[in-house]
Amino acid sequence: MSCLRALVCLLFPPLAVIDKGCGSLLLVTILTLCGWIPGVIGALIIVNNEG
């Protein structure tokens, strides 16, 4: 995970996972609507699991 990708995860969590698929985007969007911190944590986990 690059530093730029981590920064995007912190600022705009749904934008960071837009290339990971519809399910990931929907999950992070729902988490972000529930609260900013759960959205950031979800985005960081999804982006970190690249393999």
C-alpha positions as CSV (number, residue, x, y, z in Angstrom):
1,M,0.0,0.0,0.0
2,S,1.5,3.3,-1.0
3,C,1.4,6.5,1.1
4,L,-0.9,8.2,-1.4
5,R,-3.4,5.3,-1.3
6,A,-3.3,5.4,2.6
7,L,-3.9,9.2,2.5
8,V,-6.9,8.7,0.2
9,C,-8.2,6.1,2.6
10,L,-8.1,8.6,5.4
11,L,-9.7,11.5,3.5
12,F,-12.2,9.7,1.2
13,P,-12.6,6.1,2.1
14,P,-15.1,5.1,-0.7
15,L,-12.8,6.6,-3.3
16,A,-9.9,4.5,-2.1
17,V,-11.7,1.2,-2.8
18,I,-13.5,2.1,-6.0
19,D,-11.3,-0.2,-8.1
20,K,-11.8,-3.2,-5.7
21,G,-15.3,-4.0,-6.9
22,C,-18.9,-3.1,-6.2
23,G,-19.2,-5.1,-2.9
24,S,-16.2,-3.4,-1.4
25,L,-17.4,0.0,-2.5
26,L,-20.9,-0.6,-1.0
27,L,-19.5,-1.9,2.3
28,V,-17.1,1.1,2.8
29,T,-19.8,3.6,1.8
30,I,-22.2,2.1,4.3
31,L,-19.5,2.1,7.0
32,T,-18.6,5.7,6.2
33,L,-22.3,6.8,6.5
34,C,-22.4,5.1,9.9
35,G,-19.3,7.0,10.9
36,W,-16.1,8.3,9.4
37,I,-13.8,6.1,11.5
38,P,-15.4,2.7,10.6
39,G,-15.2,3.7,6.9
40,V,-11.5,4.5,7.2
41,I,-10.8,1.2,9.0
42,G,-12.8,-0.7,6.4
43,A,-11.0,1.0,3.5
44,L,-7.6,0.4,5.1
45,I,-8.3,-3.3,5.6
46,I,-9.6,-3.7,2.0
47,V,-6.7,-1.8,0.4
48,N,-4.2,-3.6,2.5
49,N,-5.5,-7.1,1.4
50,E,-4.3,-6.7,-2.2
51,G,-3.3,-10.3,-2.7
